[in-house]
Amino acid sequence: MRSWSDTLQEIEALQDVDLDGALVTAMQVQATSSPLNFHIPSFKSYTTSEISGCGKNTWPAISITGGDCKLACDHCKAKILEPMIPARSPLELWRVVNEQIALGARGMLLSGGSNHRNEVEYGPYYATIRRIKDTFPAFKIALHTALVNLDNAQRMQDAGIDVAMMDVIGAQDTITQVYHLKRDVDDFERALESLVSTQMKVVPHIVLGLHYGRLLGEWNALEIVQRHRPSALVLVVAMPIYASAQRPFITPDAHAVGGFFLDARAALPDLPLLLGCARPPGRVKAQIDAYAVMAGLNGIAHPAEGMVELAKCLQRPTRVTPSCCSIALGDEMLLLADEPAQVRTSKIGGIAVAVR
């Protein structure tokens, strides 16, 4: 059998990317030929020589608090919210969604800043969300829930939320020091348990390197996910660019991240496992994405240069979809579930890829 290390050297975009040979070999031992989805959500500009970005209005991100967040966690400082479209009242949300649908939106990511208990105060918005779903039933909504109890999870379901997302944190020190929260690990597990008890699709996220760039509670978070069996799991990687000089983050070690990918794939062999948008840019992104392809993840958002060619070399069928990866669970394309598939075939990196 030809070694993957040799294969990597033949891909021009990866020839100067440092990858751990032993880890690559371990990934080859657990090789999969399962399909790989490349997700191109439109809330961030994106293009490579292999994949072009989709229309900018296909999948907008909307924040009910604009750029405000009372937590100001050390890894984010609310910067992730700033590019989102603000909708600070239910009436404004209704107006924004109608505008975006007129521009071609087929779904949205709905989020907002947290209060001091890591709760996003969606209460006043549920009636409007229900109105949106009743008026535009094909319009898909992925909601960042933050911490919830069973009652709030049920209200989200009743409002018509399609996909519920939350971060699962497995280390108490991270909750206290990075999030500045007086909550504990059990609160995160109870929130996940509440969400999976509903009929919503539930897609938790684990942020790798959340403890100032070091992996600390990620394996415990993985065990929490194992216990509650959501619809899919999204992995993202902490980005040190948002941290303050007073509490800096190091860039997470790409090889440690790749090792976690392999552990997660082994722990959740039948669960869609996805690499989300958030991860450091540059060379480390190429390392992380290459490990994601080789470890058998089912989806990658905004893939680095060379990933389509790598997937082809590893005989993994690929497709491209312009949605948030949380709304596309494995082969179940929720964004398109209520409408006839309209697939055109495009040549990307020399191979045929279905673009929806």
C-alpha positions as CSV (number, residue, x, y, z in Angstrom):
1,M,0.0,0.0,0.0
2,R,1.3,3.4,-0.9
3,S,2.0,5.6,2.1
4,W,0.1,8.7,2.6
5,S,3.3,10.6,3.5
6,D,4.5,10.0,-0.1
7,T,1.1,11.1,-1.4
8,L,1.2,14.3,0.5
9,Q,4.5,15.2,-1.1
10,E,2.9,15.1,-4.5
11,I,0.3,17.8,-3.6
12,E,1.9,21.1,-4.4
13,A,-0.1,23.1,-1.8
14,L,1.1,20.7,1.0
15,Q,4.7,20.1,0.0
16,D,6.0,22.7,2.6
17,V,3.4,21.9,5.3
18,D,4.9,20.1,8.3
19,L,2.9,17.0,9.2
20,D,3.7,14.4,11.8
21,G,4.7,11.2,10.0
22,A,3.6,8.8,12.8
23,L,0.2,10.6,13.1
24,V,-0.3,10.4,9.3
25,T,0.5,6.7,9.4
26,A,-2.0,6.2,12.3
27,M,-4.7,8.0,10.2
28,Q,-3.9,5.8,7.2
29,V,-4.5,2.7,9.4
30,Q,-8.0,4.0,10.2
31,A,-8.6,5.2,6.7
32,T,-12.1,5.8,5.4
33,S,-13.5,6.3,1.9
34,S,-16.7,8.1,3.3
35,P,-17.9,11.2,1.4
36,L,-16.5,14.6,2.5
37,N,-18.5,17.8,2.3
38,F,-16.9,21.1,1.9
39,H,-19.1,23.8,3.4
40,I,-18.9,27.4,2.2
41,P,-21.2,29.5,4.4
42,S,-21.6,33.0,3.1
43,F,-21.0,35.0,6.3
44,K,-17.3,35.1,5.5
45,S,-15.5,35.9,2.3
46,Y,-13.8,32.8,0.9
47,T,-12.2,31.4,-2.3
48,T,-9.4,29.1,-3.3
49,S,-8.1,27.9,-6.6
50,E,-10.2,24.7,-6.0
51,I,-13.4,26.2,-4.7
52,S,-15.2,29.5,-5.3
53,G,-17.3,31.1,-2.6
54,C,-21.0,31.0,-2.8
55,G,-23.3,34.0,-3.1
56,K,-22.8,36.3,-0.1
57,N,-26.4,36.2,1.0
58,T,-27.1,32.5,0.9
59,W,-26.4,31.9,4.6
60,P,-26.2,35.1,6.7
61,A,-25.2,35.2,10.4
62,I,-27.4,37.4,12.6
63,S,-26.9,38.6,16.2
64,I,-29.7,39.7,18.4
65,T,-27.2,41.8,20.5
66,G,-25.1,43.2,17.6
67,G,-21.5,43.1,18.8
68,D,-22.3,43.2,22.5
69,C,-21.6,40.4,25.0
70,K,-21.4,40.7,28.7
71,L,-19.0,37.8,29.2
72,A,-16.1,39.1,26.9
73,C,-14.4,35.7,27.2
74,D,-10.7,35.8,26.8
75,H,-10.7,33.8,23.5
76,C,-13.2,36.0,21.8
77,K,-13.8,39.4,23.4
78,A,-17.1,39.5,21.4
79,K,-15.1,39.9,18.1
80,I,-16.9,36.9,16.6
81,L,-20.2,38.8,16.8
82,E,-19.0,42.0,15.1
83,P,-19.3,40.9,11.5
84,M,-22.8,39.5,12.0
85,I,-25.9,41.4,10.9
86,P,-27.4,43.1,14.0
87,A,-31.1,42.6,14.9
88,R,-31.6,44.1,18.3
89,S,-35.3,43.7,18.5
90,P,-37.9,41.1,17.3
91,L,-39.2,43.7,14.8
92,E,-35.7,44.2,13.5
93,L,-35.2,40.5,13.2
94,W,-38.3,40.1,11.1
95,R,-37.2,43.0,8.9
96,V,-33.6,41.6,8.5
97,V,-34.8,38.1,7.7
98,N,-37.2,39.4,5.0
99,E,-34.5,41.5,3.5
100,Q,-32.1,38.5,3.4
101,I,-34.7,36.2,1.9
102,A,-35.3,38.7,-0.8
103,L,-31.6,38.7,-1.5
104,G,-31.5,34.9,-1.8
105,A,-31.0,33.6,1.8
106,R,-32.1,30.0,2.4
107,G,-31.2,29.8,6.0
108,M,-29.4,31.7,8.8
109,L,-27.2,31.3,11.8
110,L,-28.9,33.1,14.7
111,S,-26.7,34.1,17.6
112,G,-26.1,36.8,20.2
113,G,-23.9,37.8,23.2
114,S,-24.4,36.1,26.5
115,N,-25.4,37.5,29.9
116,H,-23.2,36.8,32.9
117,R,-24.6,33.3,33.2
118,N,-23.7,32.3,29.6
119,E,-27.3,32.6,28.5
120,V,-28.4,34.3,25.3
121,E,-31.7,36.1,26.1
122,Y,-33.9,34.8,23.2
123,G,-37.2,35.0,25.2
124,P,-38.6,38.1,23.4
125,Y,-37.7,36.6,20.0
126,Y,-39.4,33.2,20.0
127,A,-42.7,34.5,18.7
128,T,-40.9,36.2,15.8
129,I,-38.9,33.1,15.0
130,R,-42.1,31.1,15.0
131,R,-43.6,33.7,12.6
132,I,-40.5,33.4,10.3
133,K,-40.9,29.6,10.2
134,D,-44.6,29.8,9.6
135,T,-44.2,32.3,6.8
136,F,-41.1,30.8,5.2
137,P,-41.2,27.0,6.1
138,A,-38.2,26.2,3.8
139,F,-36.0,28.7,5.6
140,K,-33.6,26.9,8.0
141,I,-32.5,28.3,11.3
142,A,-29.4,27.2,13.2
143,L,-29.4,28.7,16.7
144,H,-26.4,29.2,19.0
145,T,-28.1,28.4,22.3
146,A,-25.5,28.9,25.0
147,L,-26.5,27.3,28.3
148,V,-30.2,26.4,28.5
149,N,-32.5,24.4,30.8
150,L,-35.2,22.0,29.7
151,D,-37.9,24.7,29.5
152,N,-35.8,26.9,27.3
153,A,-34.9,24.0,25.0
154,Q,-38.5,23.2,24.6
155,R,-39.3,26.8,23.7
156,M,-36.6,26.7,21.1
157,Q,-38.2,23.6,19.6
158,D,-41.7,25.2,19.7
159,A,-40.4,28.3,17.9
160,G,-39.3,26.1,15.0
161,I,-35.5,26.0,15.4
162,D,-34.0,23.4,13.0
163,V,-30.5,23.1,14.6
164,A,-29.4,23.9,18.1
165,M,-25.7,24.5,18.7
166,M,-23.7,25.0,21.9
167,D,-20.1,24.8,23.1
168,V,-19.3,21.9,25.4
169,I,-16.5,22.7,27.8
170,G,-14.9,19.9,29.8
171,A,-12.5,21.7,32.1
172,Q,-13.6,23.8,35.1
173,D,-10.4,25.9,34.9
174,T,-11.4,26.9,31.4
175,I,-15.0,27.8,32.4
176,T,-13.7,30.0,35.3
177,Q,-10.6,31.6,33.8
178,V,-11.4,31.9,30.1
179,Y,-15.2,32.4,30.2
180,H,-15.2,34.2,33.6
181,L,-18.3,32.1,34.6
182,K,-19.6,30.9,37.9
183,R,-20.9,27.7,36.3
184,D,-19.5,24.2,36.2
185,V,-18.9,21.4,33.8
186,D,-22.2,19.7,34.8
187,D,-24.1,22.8,33.7
188,F,-22.8,22.3,30.2
189,E,-23.7,18.6,30.2
190,R,-27.2,19.3,31.5
191,A,-27.7,21.9,28.7
192,L,-26.7,19.3,26.1
193,E,-29.0,16.7,27.8
194,S,-31.9,19.2,27.7
195,L,-31.3,20.0,24.0
196,V,-31.1,16.3,22.8
197,S,-34.4,15.6,24.7
198,T,-36.2,17.7,22.1
199,Q,-36.9,17.0,18.4
200,M,-34.4,19.6,17.2
201,K,-31.2,18.5,15.5
202,V,-28.5,19.2,18.1
203,V,-24.9,20.0,17.0
204,P,-22.6,20.7,19.9
205,H,-19.2,22.3,19.3
206,I,-15.9,21.6,21.0
207,V,-13.3,24.4,20.8
208,L,-9.8,22.9,20.7
209,G,-7.2,24.9,22.5
210,L,-9.8,26.9,24.4
211,H,-7.6,27.1,27.5
212,Y,-5.2,29.8,26.2
213,G,-4.2,27.7,23.3
214,R,-3.7,24.4,25.2
215,L,-5.8,21.3,25.0
216,L,-7.2,20.7,28.5
217,G,-10.8,19.6,28.8
218,E,-11.4,18.5,25.3
219,W,-11.4,14.8,26.0
220,N,-13.8,15.2,28.8
221,A,-16.1,17.3,26.5
222,L,-15.8,14.4,24.0
223,E,-17.0,12.0,26.7
224,I,-20.0,14.2,27.4
225,V,-20.9,14.2,23.8
226,Q,-20.6,10.4,23.7
227,R,-23.0,10.1,26.6
228,H,-25.8,12.2,24.9
229,R,-25.5,11.3,21.2
230,P,-26.4,14.5,19.4
231,S,-27.0,14.7,15.6
232,A,-23.4,15.7,14.8
233,L,-20.3,17.2,16.4
234,V,-18.5,20.3,15.2
235,L,-14.8,20.8,16.1
236,V,-13.3,24.3,15.9
237,V,-9.9,25.6,16.9
238,A,-9.2,28.6,19.1
239,M,-7.9,31.7,17.3
240,P,-5.3,33.7,19.2
241,I,-5.9,36.8,17.2
242,Y,-8.8,37.9,19.4
243,A,-7.1,37.6,22.7
244,S,-5.8,40.6,24.7
245,A,-2.1,41.2,25.4
246,Q,-2.9,40.8,29.1
247,R,-4.3,37.2,28.7
248,P,-2.7,36.0,25.5
249,F,-3.4,32.7,23.7
250,I,-0.7,30.6,21.9
251,T,-1.6,29.1,18.6
252,P,-2.9,25.6,19.3
253,D,-0.5,22.9,18.3
254,A,-1.7,21.5,14.9
255,H,-0.4,18.0,15.6
256,A,-2.2,17.9,19.0
257,V,-5.3,19.0,17.1
258,G,-4.8,16.3,14.6
259,G,-4.4,13.7,17.3
260,F,-7.7,14.8,18.8
261,F,-9.4,14.5,15.4
262,L,-8.3,10.8,15.4
263,D,-9.5,10.2,18.9
264,A,-12.9,11.9,18.1
265,R,-13.3,9.8,15.0
266,A,-12.6,6.6,17.0
267,A,-14.9,7.6,19.8
268,L,-17.8,8.6,17.5
269,P,-17.5,6.3,14.5
270,D,-21.1,6.7,13.4
271,L,-21.6,10.4,14.2
272,P,-21.1,13.1,11.6
273,L,-17.9,14.9,12.6
274,L,-17.3,18.3,11.1
275,L,-14.5,20.9,11.2
276,G,-16.1,24.3,11.6
277,C,-15.1,27.8,10.3
278,A,-13.2,29.0,13.3
279,R,-9.5,28.0,13.3
280,P,-6.2,29.9,13.0
281,P,-5.2,31.1,9.5
282,G,-2.1,30.5,7.5
283,R,0.2,27.5,7.6
284,V,-1.4,26.0,10.7
285,K,-4.8,26.0,8.9
286,A,-3.3,23.8,6.2
287,Q,-1.9,21.4,8.8
288,I,-5.3,21.2,10.6
289,D,-7.3,20.8,7.5
290,A,-5.0,18.1,6.1
291,Y,-5.3,16.2,9.4
292,A,-9.1,16.6,9.2
293,V,-9.3,15.0,5.7
294,M,-7.0,12.2,6.7
295,A,-8.7,11.5,10.1
296,G,-12.0,10.9,8.3
297,L,-14.0,13.9,9.3
298,N,-17.2,14.2,7.3
299,G,-17.2,17.9,6.6
300,I,-14.8,20.9,6.5
301,A,-15.9,24.6,6.4
302,H,-13.8,26.9,4.2
303,P,-11.1,24.3,3.5
304,A,-7.5,25.3,2.9
305,E,-5.8,25.2,-0.5
306,G,-5.1,21.6,-1.6
307,M,-7.8,19.8,0.4
308,V,-9.9,18.9,-2.6
309,E,-6.9,17.3,-4.3
310,L,-6.0,15.5,-1.0
311,A,-9.5,14.1,-0.7
312,K,-9.3,12.9,-4.3
313,C,-5.9,11.2,-3.7
314,L,-7.4,9.4,-0.7
315,Q,-10.4,8.3,-2.8
316,R,-12.9,10.3,-0.7
317,P,-15.9,11.5,-2.8
318,T,-16.5,15.3,-2.3
319,R,-19.2,17.8,-2.7
320,V,-19.6,21.5,-2.0
321,T,-22.5,23.2,-0.3
322,P,-23.1,26.9,0.6
323,S,-24.4,26.3,4.1
324,C,-23.1,26.4,7.7
325,C,-21.7,23.0,8.4
326,S,-24.0,22.7,11.4
327,I,-27.0,22.6,9.1
328,A,-25.7,19.8,6.9
329,L,-25.4,16.6,8.9
330,G,-23.5,14.0,7.0
331,D,-25.5,13.2,3.9
332,E,-28.6,14.8,5.2
333,M,-28.7,18.2,3.7
334,L,-31.2,20.0,5.9
335,L,-30.8,23.2,3.9
336,L,-32.3,21.4,0.9
337,A,-34.6,18.9,2.6
338,D,-37.8,20.7,1.8
339,E,-37.1,21.4,-1.9
340,P,-36.1,19.3,-5.0
341,A,-32.4,19.0,-5.3
342,Q,-30.9,21.2,-7.9
343,V,-27.4,20.0,-8.5
344,R,-25.0,21.2,-11.1
345,T,-21.7,19.4,-11.7
346,S,-18.6,21.6,-11.7
347,K,-14.9,20.7,-12.2
348,I,-12.9,21.6,-9.1
349,G,-9.3,20.6,-8.8
350,G,-9.8,18.3,-11.8
351,I,-12.6,16.3,-10.3
352,A,-16.4,16.5,-10.5
353,V,-18.0,18.0,-7.5
354,A,-21.7,18.5,-6.9
355,V,-22.4,22.1,-6.1
356,R,-25.8,22.8,-4.4
